[in-house]
Amino acid sequence: MSILAIVAISASLFSVAPSQAAQAAENTTRPALNVELPNVAGTTVDPTCGGLAELARIAFCVASTQAGMQAVADAYTSDFAQQGWLVGAGDENLIVYVRRRDGGGCDAFQMRAFTDESRVPAPGAPAYLAFATIPGDICSTAPAESAPAQ
């Protein structure tokens, strides 16, 4: 896993509903995201996001171990599915979750796994998940293409 390349998610910050979020530092202000992060066994809240200050400013992070990361990510994905979130895209270290809004359009957030590359990879070494909103309506339709000139 690579260190999180901070994705351009604008200045939009986020927060999560109670459970784990209640453990986060109270002086952090992030607009709410309509997802509840469950307490997943083997994770702890990491307000520093593995020591990445810029990431900590825009994301909510949890820490686990490299050996436990797949089970942790699977547990979150299962819980998010129960909340109506669908996996919209992703790769080996990133999952984008999407949920339709009642009035149309979609909300989205991402979960990215990363490690501290300055440390030797090992089953017990720390690994992290960062959760952040994707601002705007990701399901909005693109502007209609103009008809070809004749």
DSSP file (Angstrom, degrees, kcal/mol; ACC not computed):
  #  RESIDUE AA STRUCTURE BP1 BP2  ACC     N-H-->O    O-->H-N    N-H-->O    O-->H-N    TCO  KAPPA ALPHA  PHI   PSI    X-CA   Y-CA   Z-CA
    1    1 A M              0   0    0      0, 0.0     2,-0.3     0, 0.0   113,-0.1   0.000 360.0 360.0 360.0 148.5    0.0    0.0    0.0
    2    2 A S        -     0   0    0    111,-0.3   113,-0.1     1,-0.1     3,-0.1  -0.715 360.0 -87.1-108.8 161.0    1.2    3.5   -0.7
    3    3 A I        -     0   0    0     -2,-0.3     2,-0.2   111,-0.2   113,-0.1  -0.405  61.8 -90.0 -63.0 141.0    0.9    6.6    1.4
    4    4 A L        -     0   0    0    111,-0.1     2,-0.8     1,-0.1    -1,-0.1  -0.327  31.7-145.1 -59.6 119.4   -2.3    8.4    0.6
    5    5 A A        -     0   0    0     -2,-0.2     2,-0.4    -3,-0.1    -1,-0.1  -0.802  34.1-114.6 -82.2 116.5   -1.9   10.8   -2.2
    6    6 A I        -     0   0    0     -2,-0.8     2,-0.1     1,-0.1    -1,-0.1  -0.350  31.9-139.2 -63.7 114.5   -4.3   13.5   -1.1
    7    7 A V        -     0   0    0     -2,-0.4     2,-1.9     1,-0.1    -1,-0.1  -0.421  25.5-100.5 -74.3 145.8   -7.0   13.5   -3.7
    8    8 A A        +     0   0    0      1,-0.2    -1,-0.1    -2,-0.1     3,-0.1  -0.482  60.5 152.0 -69.9  89.0   -8.4   16.8   -4.8
    9    9 A I    >   -     0   0    0     -2,-1.9     3,-0.7     1,-0.4    -1,-0.2  -0.100  52.1-126.5-110.1  33.9  -11.5   16.7   -2.7
   10   10 A S  T 3   -     0   0    0      1,-0.2    -1,-0.4   124,-0.1    -3,-0.0   0.068  49.1 -52.5  50.7-161.7  -11.6   20.5   -2.5
   11   11 A A  T 3  S+     0   0    0     -3,-0.1     2,-0.3     2,-0.0    -1,-0.2   0.412  97.5 127.1 -84.7   3.2  -11.7   22.3    0.8
   12   12 A S    <   -     0   0    0     -3,-0.7     2,-0.2    18,-0.1   121,-0.1  -0.457  40.7-169.8 -66.4 123.3  -14.7   20.2    1.7
   13   13 A L        -     0   0    0     -2,-0.3     2,-0.3   119,-0.1    45,-0.1  -0.579   3.9-154.5-105.0 171.9  -14.2   18.6    5.1
   14   14 A F        -     0   0    0     -2,-0.2     2,-0.3    16,-0.1    18,-0.3  -0.946  14.1-163.5-146.7 168.7  -16.3   15.9    6.7
   15   15 A S  B     -a   32   0A   0     16,-1.0    18,-1.4    -2,-0.3     2,-0.3  -0.900  18.0-133.2-141.2 168.1  -17.4   14.3    9.8
   16   16 A V        -     0   0    0     -2,-0.3    20,-0.2    16,-0.2    18,-0.1  -0.837  30.2 -92.3-124.0 164.0  -19.0   11.0   10.6
   17   17 A A     >  -     0   0    0     18,-1.9     4,-0.9    -2,-0.3    20,-0.5  -0.193  61.3 -70.6 -71.0 169.4  -22.0   10.1   12.8
   18   18 A P  H >> S+     0   0    0      0, 0.0     3,-1.9     0, 0.0     4,-1.0   0.771 101.5  71.3 -33.4-108.5  -21.5    9.1   16.5
   19   19 A S  H 34 S+     0   0    0      1,-0.3     3,-0.5     2,-0.2     4,-0.4   0.119 120.2   7.0  12.9 -97.9  -19.8    5.8   17.3
   20   20 A Q  H >> S+     0   0    0     17,-1.3     3,-1.7     1,-0.2     4,-0.5   0.849 126.4  64.1 -70.5 -32.4  -16.1    6.2   16.4
   21   21 A A  H X< S+     0   0    0     -3,-1.9     3,-1.4    -4,-0.9    -1,-0.2   0.831  91.7  64.9 -61.6 -30.0  -16.5    9.9   15.6
   22   22 A A  T 3< S+     0   0    0     -4,-1.0    -1,-0.3    -3,-0.5    -2,-0.2   0.762  98.0  56.1 -63.5 -22.8  -17.3   10.6   19.2
   23   23 A Q  T <4 S+     0   0    0     -3,-1.7    -1,-0.3    -4,-0.4    -2,-0.2   0.659  90.2  97.5 -81.6 -15.9  -13.8    9.4   20.1
   24   24 A A  S << S-     0   0    0     -3,-1.4    36,-0.0    -4,-0.5    -3,-0.0  -0.218  93.6 -75.2 -72.3 163.0  -12.2   12.0   17.7
   25   25 A A    >   -     0   0    0      1,-0.1     3,-1.0     2,-0.1    -1,-0.2  -0.324  36.5-140.9 -59.8 135.7  -10.9   15.3   18.9
   26   26 A E  T 3  S+     0   0    0      1,-0.2    -1,-0.1    -3,-0.1    -2,-0.1   0.713  94.4  65.7 -74.3 -20.8  -13.6   17.7   19.8
   27   27 A N  T 3  S+     0   0    0      2,-0.1     2,-0.5     0, 0.0    -1,-0.2   0.412  78.4 100.2 -84.9   4.7  -11.8   20.8   18.4
   28   28 A T    <   -     0   0    0     -3,-1.0     2,-0.6     2,-0.0    29,-0.0  -0.776  59.1-158.4 -90.4 129.8  -11.9   19.4   14.8
   29   29 A T        +     0   0    0     -2,-0.5   -15,-0.1    28,-0.1    -2,-0.1  -0.934  22.9 156.1-112.1 120.4  -14.7   21.0   12.7
   30   30 A R        -     0   0    0     -2,-0.6   -16,-0.1   -17,-0.1     3,-0.1  -0.995  45.0-109.8-140.2 132.4  -15.8   19.0    9.6
   31   31 A P        -     0   0    0      0, 0.0   -16,-1.0     0, 0.0     2,-0.0  -0.299  51.2 -93.3 -59.0 148.8  -19.2   19.3    7.9
   32   32 A A  B     -a   15   0A   0    -18,-0.3     2,-0.4     2,-0.0   -16,-0.2  -0.299  29.9-155.7 -71.0 145.7  -21.3   16.1    8.4
   33   33 A L        -     0   0    0    -18,-1.4     2,-2.2     2,-0.2   -16,-0.2  -0.963  26.4-122.3-114.4 137.2  -21.3   13.1    6.0
   34   34 A N  S    S+     0   0    0     -2,-0.4     2,-0.4   -18,-0.1   -18,-0.1  -0.286  79.8  97.4 -81.7  56.6  -24.4   11.0    6.2
   35   35 A V        -     0   0    0     -2,-2.2   -18,-1.9   -20,-0.2     2,-0.6  -0.997  63.4-141.8-139.8 140.4  -22.6    7.8    7.0
   36   36 A E        -     0   0    0     -2,-0.4    47,-0.1   -20,-0.2   -17,-0.1  -0.906  12.5-144.4-104.2 124.1  -22.1    6.2   10.4
   37   37 A L        -     0   0    0     -2,-0.6   -17,-1.3   -20,-0.5   -16,-0.3  -0.767  21.0-142.5 -85.5 118.8  -18.7    4.6   11.0
   38   38 A P        -     0   0    0      0, 0.0     2,-0.8     0, 0.0    42,-0.0  -0.315  24.4 -99.3 -74.4 163.1  -19.3    1.5   13.1
   39   39 A N        -     0   0    0    -19,-0.0     2,-0.5    -2,-0.0   -20,-0.0  -0.777  45.9-163.1 -79.2 113.4  -16.9    0.5   15.9
   40   40 A V    >   -     0   0    0     -2,-0.8     3,-1.5     1,-0.0    32,-0.1  -0.878  22.6-110.9-104.8 129.2  -14.9   -2.2   14.1
   41   41 A A  T 3  S+     0   0    0     -2,-0.5     3,-0.1     1,-0.3    34,-0.1  -0.268 102.7  28.9 -55.6 138.2  -12.9   -4.7   16.1
   42   42 A G  T 3  S+     0   0    0      1,-0.3     2,-0.3    22,-0.1    -1,-0.3   0.542 101.1 102.9  87.7   7.3   -9.2   -4.2   15.7
   43   43 A T    <   -     0   0    0     -3,-1.5     2,-0.3    21,-0.1    -1,-0.3  -0.890  45.2-170.7-121.2 154.5   -9.4   -0.4   14.9
   44   44 A T  E     -B   63   0B   0     19,-1.7    19,-3.1    -2,-0.3     2,-0.2  -0.988  35.4-102.6-135.6 147.4   -8.6    2.7   16.9
   45   45 A V  E     -B   62   0B   0     -2,-0.3    17,-0.3    17,-0.2     3,-0.1  -0.479  32.2-165.1 -66.1 135.1   -9.4    6.3   15.9
   46   46 A D    >   -     0   0    0     15,-2.5     3,-1.8    -2,-0.2    15,-0.3  -0.827  11.1-176.8-125.4  92.7   -6.3    8.1   14.7
   47   47 A P  T 3  S+     0   0    0      0, 0.0    -1,-0.1     0, 0.0    12,-0.1   0.660  85.5  56.4 -64.5 -13.8   -6.8   11.8   14.7
   48   48 A T  T 3> S-     0   0    0     -3,-0.1     4,-1.0    13,-0.1     8,-0.4   0.537 100.4-134.6 -91.9  -7.3   -3.3   12.3   13.2
   49   49 A C  T X4 S-     0   0    0     -3,-1.8     3,-0.9     1,-0.2     6,-0.1   0.939  77.1 -43.9  51.3  51.8   -4.0   10.0   10.2
   50   50 A G  T 34 S-     0   0    0      1,-0.2    -1,-0.2    77,-0.1     3,-0.1   0.766 111.9 -54.4  68.1  25.0   -0.7    8.3   10.7
   51   51 A G  T 34 S+     0   0    0      1,-0.2     2,-1.1    -3,-0.2    -1,-0.2   0.583 102.0 133.2  85.2  10.2    1.1   11.6   11.3
   52   52 A L    <X  -     0   0    0     -4,-1.0     4,-2.6    -3,-0.9     5,-0.2  -0.766  33.8-173.9 -97.4  92.6   -0.1   13.2    8.0
   53   53 A A  H  > S+     0   0    0     -2,-1.1     4,-1.3     1,-0.2    -1,-0.2   0.868  80.6  51.2 -57.2 -43.8   -1.3   16.6    9.2
   54   54 A E  H  > S+     0   0    0      1,-0.2     4,-0.7     2,-0.2     3,-0.2   0.908 112.7  46.4 -63.7 -40.8   -2.8   17.7    5.8
   55   55 A L  H >> S+     0   0    0      1,-0.2     4,-1.7     2,-0.2     3,-1.2   0.912 107.6  56.9 -66.3 -41.8   -4.8   14.4    5.6
   56   56 A A  H 3< S+     0   0    0     -4,-2.6    -1,-0.2    -8,-0.4    -2,-0.2   0.780 100.9  59.8 -60.2 -26.7   -6.0   14.7    9.2
   57   57 A R  H 3< S+     0   0    0     -4,-1.3    -1,-0.3    -3,-0.2    -2,-0.2   0.792 119.1  25.3 -70.9 -28.2   -7.4   18.1    8.3
   58   58 A I  H << S+     0   0    0     -3,-1.2    75,-0.3    -4,-0.7     2,-0.3   0.461 119.0  50.2-118.0  -3.1   -9.7   16.7    5.6
   59   59 A A     <  -     0   0    0     -4,-1.7     2,-0.5    73,-0.1    73,-0.2  -0.899  66.2-128.5-136.8 162.4  -10.3   13.1    6.6
   60   60 A F  E     - C   0 131B   0     71,-2.2    71,-2.6    -2,-0.3     2,-0.3  -0.959  37.2-163.8-107.6 127.4  -11.3   10.9    9.5
   61   61 A C  E     - C   0 130B   0     -2,-0.5   -15,-2.5   -15,-0.3     2,-0.3  -0.860  17.4-169.6-121.2 149.9   -8.8    8.1   10.1
   62   62 A V  E     -BC  45 129B   0     67,-2.1    67,-2.4    -2,-0.3     2,-0.3  -0.951  16.2-141.3-127.3 152.9   -8.7    4.8   11.9
   63   63 A A  E     +BC  44 128B   0    -19,-3.1   -19,-1.7    -2,-0.3    65,-0.2  -0.862  29.4 148.0-114.9 149.7   -5.6    2.6   12.5
   64   64 A S  E     - C   0 127B   0     63,-2.8    63,-1.7    -2,-0.3     2,-0.3  -0.668  48.3 -76.5-147.9-156.4   -5.3   -1.2   12.4
   65   65 A T  E  >  - C   0 126B   0     61,-0.3     4,-1.1    -2,-0.2    59,-0.2  -0.804  33.7-116.6-112.3 160.4   -2.5   -3.6   11.5
   66   66 A Q  T  4 S+     0   0    0     59,-2.3     3,-0.5    56,-0.5     4,-0.4   0.891 117.2  52.1 -61.8 -37.9   -1.4   -4.6    8.0
   67   67 A A  T  4 S+     0   0    0     56,-2.6     4,-0.3     1,-0.2     3,-0.2   0.836 115.0  41.4 -66.5 -32.4   -2.5   -8.2    8.7
   68   68 A G  T  > S+     0   0    0     55,-0.4     4,-2.2     1,-0.2    -1,-0.2   0.525  87.3  95.3 -93.0  -5.9   -5.9   -7.1    9.8
   69   69 A M  H  X S+     0   0    0     -4,-1.1     4,-2.9    -3,-0.5     5,-0.2   0.866  81.3  51.5 -59.8 -42.5   -6.6   -4.4    7.2
   70   70 A Q  H  > S+     0   0    0     -4,-0.4     4,-2.4    -3,-0.2    -1,-0.2   0.926 112.2  46.4 -62.9 -43.5   -8.6   -6.5    4.7
   71   71 A A  H  > S+     0   0    0     -4,-0.3     4,-2.2     2,-0.2    -1,-0.2   0.889 113.4  50.1 -64.6 -38.6  -11.0   -7.8    7.4
   72   72 A V  H  X S+     0   0    0     -4,-2.2     4,-2.3     2,-0.2    -2,-0.2   0.942 111.4  47.3 -64.2 -48.0  -11.4   -4.3    8.7
   73   73 A A  H  X S+     0   0    0     -4,-2.9     4,-2.5     1,-0.2    -2,-0.2   0.898 112.0  51.1 -61.2 -40.4  -12.1   -2.9    5.2
   74   74 A D  H  X S+     0   0    0     -4,-2.4     4,-2.4    -5,-0.2    -1,-0.2   0.893 108.4  51.9 -63.6 -39.7  -14.6   -5.7    4.6
   75   75 A A  H  X S+     0   0    0     -4,-2.2     4,-2.2     2,-0.2    -2,-0.2   0.920 111.3  46.7 -63.8 -43.9  -16.4   -5.0    7.9
   76   76 A Y  H  X S+     0   0    0     -4,-2.3     4,-3.0     2,-0.2     5,-0.2   0.942 111.8  50.8 -62.2 -46.5  -16.8   -1.3    7.0
   77   77 A T  H  X S+     0   0    0     -4,-2.5     4,-2.1     1,-0.2    -2,-0.2   0.896 110.0  50.4 -60.0 -41.0  -18.0   -2.2    3.5
   78   78 A S  H  X S+     0   0    0     -4,-2.4     4,-1.4     2,-0.2    -1,-0.2   0.922 112.8  45.7 -62.8 -44.7  -20.6   -4.6    4.9
   79   79 A D  H  X S+     0   0    0     -4,-2.2     4,-1.0     1,-0.2    -2,-0.2   0.909 110.6  52.9 -66.1 -41.4  -21.9   -2.0    7.3
   80   80 A F  H ><>S+     0   0    0     -4,-3.0     5,-2.5     1,-0.2     3,-0.6   0.884 104.9  56.1 -61.6 -37.7  -22.0    0.7    4.7
   81   81 A A  H ><5S+     0   0    0     -4,-2.1     3,-1.5     1,-0.3    -1,-0.2   0.882 103.6  54.1 -61.3 -38.1  -24.1   -1.6    2.5
   82   82 A Q  H 3<5S+     0   0    0     -4,-1.4    -1,-0.3     1,-0.3    -2,-0.2   0.747 105.6  54.2 -67.1 -22.8  -26.6   -1.9    5.3
   83   83 A Q  T <<5S-     0   0    0     -4,-1.0    -1,-0.3    -3,-0.6    -2,-0.2   0.404 127.6-100.5 -89.0   1.4  -26.8    1.9    5.3
   84   84 A G  T < 5S+     0   0    0     -3,-1.5     2,-0.4     1,-0.3    16,-0.3   0.542  76.0 140.7  93.7   7.7  -27.6    2.0    1.6
   85   85 A W      < -     0   0    0     -5,-2.5     2,-0.3    -6,-0.1    -1,-0.3  -0.705  34.6-157.8 -86.5 134.1  -24.1    2.8    0.3
   86   86 A L  E     -D   98   0B   0     12,-3.1    12,-2.9    -2,-0.4     2,-0.6  -0.839  25.8-110.1-108.1 147.1  -23.0    1.0   -2.9
   87   87 A V  E     +D   97   0B   0     -2,-0.3    10,-0.2    10,-0.2     3,-0.1  -0.683  39.4 175.6 -74.3 118.1  -19.4    0.5   -4.0
   88   88 A G  E     -     0   0B   0      8,-3.5     2,-0.3    -2,-0.6     9,-0.2   0.759  57.0 -26.9 -97.4 -29.8  -19.2    2.8   -7.1
   89   89 A A  E     +D   96   0B   0      7,-1.2     7,-2.7     2,-0.0    -1,-0.3  -0.962  67.2 136.8-169.6 174.2  -15.5    2.4   -8.0
   90   90 A G  E     -D   95   0B   0     -2,-0.3     5,-0.2     5,-0.2     2,-0.2  -0.928  28.7-134.4 160.0-179.7  -12.1    1.6   -6.6
   91   91 A D  E >   -D   94   0B   0      3,-2.4     3,-0.6    -2,-0.3    -2,-0.0  -0.711  60.0 -60.0-146.1-162.2   -8.8   -0.1   -6.8
   92   92 A E  T 3  S+     0   0    0      1,-0.2     3,-0.1    -2,-0.2    -2,-0.0   0.752 135.4  25.1 -65.6 -22.2   -6.7   -2.1   -4.4
   93   93 A N  T 3  S+     0   0    0      1,-0.1    20,-2.8    19,-0.1     2,-0.4   0.380 118.3  58.1-119.6   2.7   -6.3    0.8   -1.9
   94   94 A L  E <   -DE  91 112B   0     -3,-0.6    -3,-2.4    18,-0.2     2,-0.4  -0.997  49.4-176.4-141.1 135.1   -9.4    2.9   -2.6
   95   95 A I  E     -DE  90 111B   0     16,-2.2    16,-2.5    -2,-0.4     2,-0.5  -0.999  12.6-155.2-128.7 131.9  -13.2    2.4   -2.5
   96   96 A V  E     -DE  89 110B   0     -7,-2.7    -8,-3.5    -2,-0.4    -7,-1.2  -0.929  12.0-157.8-104.6 125.7  -15.7    5.0   -3.6
   97   97 A Y  E     -DE  87 109B   0     12,-3.0    12,-1.8    -2,-0.5     2,-0.4  -0.848   8.7-169.2-105.5 140.2  -19.1    4.6   -2.0
   98   98 A V  E     -DE  86 108B   0    -12,-2.9   -12,-3.1    -2,-0.4     2,-0.3  -0.967   9.1-179.1-131.3 142.7  -22.2    6.1   -3.6
   99   99 A R  E     - E   0 107B   0      8,-2.2     8,-2.8    -2,-0.4   -14,-0.1  -0.982  28.6-120.3-142.7 131.9  -25.8    6.6   -2.4
  100  100 A R  E     - E   0 106B   0     -2,-0.3     6,-0.3   -16,-0.3     2,-0.2  -0.413  26.9-127.0 -68.1 142.2  -28.7    8.1   -4.2
  101  101 A R    >   -     0   0    0      4,-2.9     3,-1.4     1,-0.1     4,-0.1  -0.604  17.8-120.3 -84.8 151.0  -30.4   11.1   -2.7
  102  102 A D  T 3  S+     0   0    0      1,-0.3     3,-0.1    -2,-0.2    -1,-0.1   0.886 114.4  44.3 -58.6 -40.2  -34.1   11.1   -2.1
  103  103 A G  T 3  S-     0   0    0      1,-0.3    -1,-0.3    -3,-0.0     2,-0.1   0.325 129.5 -81.1 -88.7   8.3  -34.6   14.2   -4.3
  104  104 A G  S <  S+     0   0    0     -3,-1.4    -1,-0.3     1,-0.3    -2,-0.1  -0.168  89.7  64.1 106.9 156.1  -32.2   13.0   -7.0
  105  105 A G  S    S-     0   0    0     34,-0.2    -4,-2.9    -3,-0.1     2,-0.3  -0.283  72.6 -92.8  84.7-175.8  -28.5   13.0   -7.5
  106  106 A C  E     -E  100   0B   0     -6,-0.3    32,-0.8    -2,-0.1    33,-0.3  -0.980  14.1-145.3-141.3 149.5  -26.0   11.1   -5.3
  107  107 A D  E     -E   99   0B   0     -8,-2.8    -8,-2.2    -2,-0.3     2,-0.3  -0.792  26.6-175.3-103.0 155.9  -23.7   11.6   -2.3
  108  108 A A  E     +EF  98 134B   0     26,-0.5    26,-2.3    -2,-0.3     2,-0.3  -0.996  14.5 176.8-151.1 153.4  -20.3    9.9   -2.2
  109  109 A F  E     -EF  97 133B   0    -12,-1.8   -12,-3.0    -2,-0.3     2,-0.3  -0.955  19.9-132.6-147.5 166.7  -17.3    9.3    0.0
  110  110 A Q  E     -EF  96 132B   0     22,-3.1    22,-2.0    -2,-0.3     2,-0.5  -0.912   4.5-156.9-125.8 151.8  -14.1    7.4   -0.2
  111  111 A M  E     -EF  95 131B   0    -16,-2.5   -16,-2.2    -2,-0.3     2,-0.4  -0.991  18.7-173.9-124.3 119.7  -12.2    5.0    2.0
  112  112 A R  E     -EF  94 130B   0     18,-2.5    18,-2.7    -2,-0.5     2,-0.3  -0.958  12.8-148.5-120.9 132.6   -8.5    4.8    1.2
  113  113 A A  E     + F   0 129B   0    -20,-2.8  -111,-0.3    -2,-0.4     2,-0.3  -0.764  27.9 158.6 -95.2 141.9   -6.0    2.4    2.8
  114  114 A F  E     - F   0 128B   0     14,-2.1    14,-2.9    -2,-0.3     2,-0.3  -0.985  23.3-151.8-156.0 163.4   -2.4    3.4    3.4
  115  115 A T  E     - F   0 127B   0     -2,-0.3     2,-0.9    12,-0.2    12,-0.1  -0.810  36.7 -95.3-128.5 171.4    0.7    2.6    5.4
  116  116 A D    >   -     0   0    0     10,-0.5     3,-1.9    -2,-0.3   -66,-0.0  -0.826  32.5-160.2 -89.1 107.3    3.7    4.6    6.6
  117  117 A E  T 3  S+     0   0    0     -2,-0.9    -1,-0.1     1,-0.3  -115,-0.0   0.615  85.1  69.5 -68.2 -11.5    6.3    3.8    3.9
  118  118 A S  T 3  S+     0   0    0      2,-0.1     2,-0.3    -3,-0.0    -1,-0.3   0.603  92.1  74.5 -80.3  -9.3    9.1    4.8    6.2
  119  119 A R  S <  S-     0   0    0     -3,-1.9     3,-0.0     7,-0.1    -4,-0.0  -0.737  94.5-103.3-102.3 152.0    8.4    1.7    8.3
  120  120 A V        -     0   0    0     -2,-0.3     2,-0.1     1,-0.1    -2,-0.1  -0.562  42.7-110.1 -71.2 129.0    9.2   -1.9    7.3
  121  121 A P        +     0   0    0      0, 0.0    -1,-0.1     0, 0.0     3,-0.1  -0.399  55.2 151.4 -61.0 133.9    6.1   -3.8    6.1
  122  122 A A    >   -     0   0    0      4,-0.1     3,-1.7    -2,-0.1   -56,-0.5  -0.968  57.8-107.9-160.8 150.6    5.1   -6.4    8.6
  123  123 A P  T 3  S+     0   0    0      0, 0.0   -56,-2.6     0, 0.0   -55,-0.4   0.849 121.0  42.5 -52.6 -37.7    1.8   -8.1    9.7
  124  124 A G  T 3  S+     0   0    0    -58,-0.2     3,-0.1   -59,-0.2     0, 0.0   0.486  90.5 110.8 -89.5  -2.5    1.8   -6.1   13.0
  125  125 A A  S <  S-     0   0    0     -3,-1.7   -59,-2.3     1,-0.1   -58,-0.2  -0.356  79.9 -89.6 -70.5 152.7    2.9   -2.8   11.5
  126  126 A P  E     -C   65   0B   0      0, 0.0   -10,-0.5     0, 0.0     2,-0.3  -0.283  43.3-179.4 -64.9 145.8    0.3    0.0   11.5
  127  127 A A  E     -CF  64 115B   0    -63,-1.7   -63,-2.8   -12,-0.1     2,-0.3  -0.959  11.6-151.2-138.9 154.9   -2.1    0.5    8.5
  128  128 A Y  E     -CF  63 114B   0    -14,-2.9   -14,-2.1    -2,-0.3     2,-0.4  -0.904  13.7-152.5-133.0 153.5   -4.7    3.2    8.2
  129  129 A L  E     -CF  62 113B   0    -67,-2.4   -67,-2.1    -2,-0.3     2,-0.4  -0.999  15.1-162.3-121.8 130.6   -8.0    3.9    6.6
  130  130 A A  E     -CF  61 112B   0    -18,-2.7   -18,-2.5    -2,-0.4     2,-0.5  -0.946   2.3-161.0-112.2 133.0   -8.9    7.5    5.7
  131  131 A F  E     +CF  60 111B   0    -71,-2.6   -71,-2.2    -2,-0.4     2,-0.3  -0.955  19.8 160.5-114.6 129.0  -12.6    8.4    5.1
  132  132 A A  E     - F   0 110B   0    -22,-2.0   -22,-3.1    -2,-0.5   -73,-0.1  -0.998  35.6-110.4-148.8 148.3  -13.4   11.6    3.2
  133  133 A T  E     - F   0 109B   0     -2,-0.3   -24,-0.3   -75,-0.3  -119,-0.1  -0.319  15.7-139.2 -71.7 157.4  -16.3   13.1    1.3
  134  134 A I  E     - F   0 108B   0    -26,-2.3   -26,-0.5     2,-0.1     4,-0.2  -0.976  35.0-132.3-112.4 110.3  -16.4   13.6   -2.4
  135  135 A P        +     0   0    0      0, 0.0  -125,-0.1     0, 0.0     2,-0.1  -0.154  59.5  17.9 -68.7 157.6  -18.1   17.0   -2.7
  136  136 A G  S    S-     0   0    0      1,-0.1     2,-0.8     2,-0.0   -28,-0.2  -0.252 103.9 -46.8  84.5-170.8  -21.0   17.8   -5.0
  137  137 A D    >   -     0   0    0      1,-0.1     3,-1.3   -30,-0.1   -30,-0.2  -0.875  44.9-172.7-103.6 103.8  -23.3   15.5   -6.9
  138  138 A I  T 3  S+     0   0    0    -32,-0.8    -1,-0.1    -2,-0.8   -31,-0.1   0.601  84.4  55.4 -75.8  -7.8  -21.4   12.7   -8.5
  139  139 A C  T 3  S+     0   0    0    -33,-0.3    -1,-0.3     2,-0.1   -34,-0.2   0.368  76.5 124.5-102.1   4.1  -24.5   11.5  -10.3
  140  140 A S    <   -     0   0    0     -3,-1.3     2,-0.2   -34,-0.1   -36,-0.0  -0.340  68.0-108.5 -64.6 146.3  -25.3   14.8  -12.0
  141  141 A T        -     0   0    0      1,-0.1    -1,-0.1     3,-0.0     3,-0.1  -0.479  29.6-112.5 -78.0 146.1  -25.6   14.5  -15.7
  142  142 A A        -     0   0    0     -2,-0.2     3,-0.1     1,-0.1    -1,-0.1  -0.378  48.4 -81.9 -70.3 153.8  -23.0   16.0  -17.9
  143  143 A P        -     0   0    0      0, 0.0    -1,-0.1     0, 0.0     3,-0.1  -0.277  57.6 -95.5 -56.8 142.2  -24.0   19.0  -20.1
  144  144 A A        -     0   0    0      1,-0.1     2,-0.2    -3,-0.1     3,-0.0  -0.329  40.5-115.8 -60.9 137.2  -25.8   17.9  -23.2
  145  145 A E        -     0   0    0     -3,-0.1     2,-0.1     1,-0.1    -1,-0.1  -0.511  32.3-111.6 -74.2 141.7  -23.5   17.6  -26.2
  146  146 A S        -     0   0    0     -2,-0.2    -1,-0.1     1,-0.1     3,-0.1  -0.434  36.5 -99.7 -73.3 149.7  -24.2   20.0  -29.0
  147  147 A A        -     0   0    0      1,-0.1    -1,-0.1    -2,-0.1     3,-0.1  -0.388  46.9 -96.7 -66.7 143.8  -25.6   18.6  -32.2
  148  148 A P        -     0   0    0      0, 0.0    -1,-0.1     0, 0.0     2,-0.1  -0.339  42.7-107.2 -63.5 142.0  -22.9   18.3  -34.9
  149  149 A A              0   0    0      1,-0.1    -3,-0.0    -3,-0.1     0, 0.0  -0.425 360.0 360.0 -69.2 142.2  -22.9   21.1  -37.4
  150  150 A Q              0   0    0     -2,-0.1    -1,-0.1    -3,-0.1    -3,-0.0   0.397 360.0 360.0-115.2 360.0  -24.2   20.3  -40.8
